[in-house]
Amino acid sequence: MKIGLIGFSTRNYIPYIEYYENIFKSNNISYECIFWDRFNSDNTKKKSNEYTIHVVCKPGMNKLRKIFPMYKFKMELERIIEKEQYTHLVVLTTVPGVLIWKKLLAGFKNKYILDIRDYSYEKYSWYRKIVEQLIANSYFTAISSNGFKTFLPQSDKIITCHNIGNKFSEEKEIGDLKNKEKIIIGFVGGVRYFDENCKFIQIFANNPKYQLYYIGKRNLDCDLEGYCKRNNIKNVVFKGEFKNEDKPEIYREIDFINAIYGNKSLEVTTALPNRLYDGILFKKPIIASKGTYLGEVIKKYGFGLTINLETLDINIVENYLNYYEGRKFYENCQKYLEIIKKDQIEFLKNITCFLKC
C-alpha cells in the first residue's frame, strides 16, 4: 500500500493533514504528500516524502486567469500519481478532486477519501454533479462542518472530521479580560474579507483600549494596511505569514479572536474555520458574524460573541467583557472538546478500515 495525500495549498494552510500522517505512521503505511505553492513559479520539487508543485494562482486573482494555473496543477498532479503508482489517495478539498475526477473514478473507486473543508464552486450544477459522483465512489467522505450538508448531497458515506490538528495540547490558563487595560483582537490566518474588516476596524479605530492584529498572508484584494494608512488609523498592527507551530506564541498575545467573515455566501455561512478550534484549544473567545453556522456554534456552546457588523458598537463588546467568566468559558471549551474527541474516534475507525481495503 502506498498513499498519496493531495493538498490544494502548502502545508501551513492544512494543519489537519497531520492527523492523517500520524495515523499512517503509526500503522507503518508508506505515504507521500503533494502540496501546491500558489505564490511562486518554479519546477516541481520533491523533498523527502513531499512534493511541492509551484504554479502561481494567488487568492483574489480573476477567475479566468485561474484556468491555466489550475490546468497546469492538474496535469502535474496526474503525472505524479502515475509516476508514484499510489494504491490509495486522500484528496483534501473538492477542487483537486474535481480536477482529476475521471482518474479517481476510473482507477481509485472506493480507494480514496474525499475530505471537504470548505465551499468552493458548488453553485454550479456541473460541479455539484461531479462532487456527488466523487462522494458516491469514495471509501468515505469527511466534512469539517455539518453546515456543508446544506449544499452537499445526502449520503451515508459522509462523516464528520473536525478541522483540528493534534500537535498542540490545549491551554489551561484563562485570561482575566474584565480587568485588562488593553484588549487585543487578533485575525490569525489568510487576511481577506476586506469590506467586513474595514467596518470592523472603523468601530475600534484609534480607541486606546483596543488594538487589532492581522497576522497572515493577505489576499491581493484585501489591502487593509493601505486602508488604515489612508484613514490615519493607528491602533491596527499587521504581521506577515506565520508557521503553524507559531500559533501558541501568537495566541498568548491575543485576548479575542476575530472571525468576522460576513454572511454573504455559502463559503462563509457554512464553514467551521480553524479559528473556532484555535479558540477552543487556546481558550480565547471569538467574535463572529450572525447568520453563519460558526455563529450558531459559538452562541450554542458559549464560545464568544456573535454580532451584526451594521449594528455593532463598542458597548456590545464592553458588555461581553464585563460579564465574561473565565472559568465558565473554560468549561464550555472542554465540553466541546469531548464532542470533538468522540467524532475523531469514529473518524479513526473509518480510516483504519480504509487501510485494510
ABEGO torsion letter per residue (X at the ends): XBBBBBBABBAAABAAAAAAAAAAAAAGBBBBBBBBBAABBBBBBBBEABBBBBBBBBBGBBAAAAAAAAAAAAAAAAAAAAAAGBABBBBBEAAAAAAAAAAAAAAABGABBBBBABBBAAABAAAAAAAAAAAAABABBBBABAAAAAABBBBAABBBBBBBBAABBBBABBBBAAABABBBBBBBEBBBGAAAAAAAAAAABGBAABBBBBBEBBBAABBAAAAAAAAGBAABBBBBBBBAAAAAAAAAABABBBABAEAABAAAAABBBAAAAAAAAAGBBBBBBBGBAAAAAAAAAGAEBBBBAAABBAAAAAAAAAABBAAAAAAAAAAAAAAAAAAAAAAAAAAAAAAAX
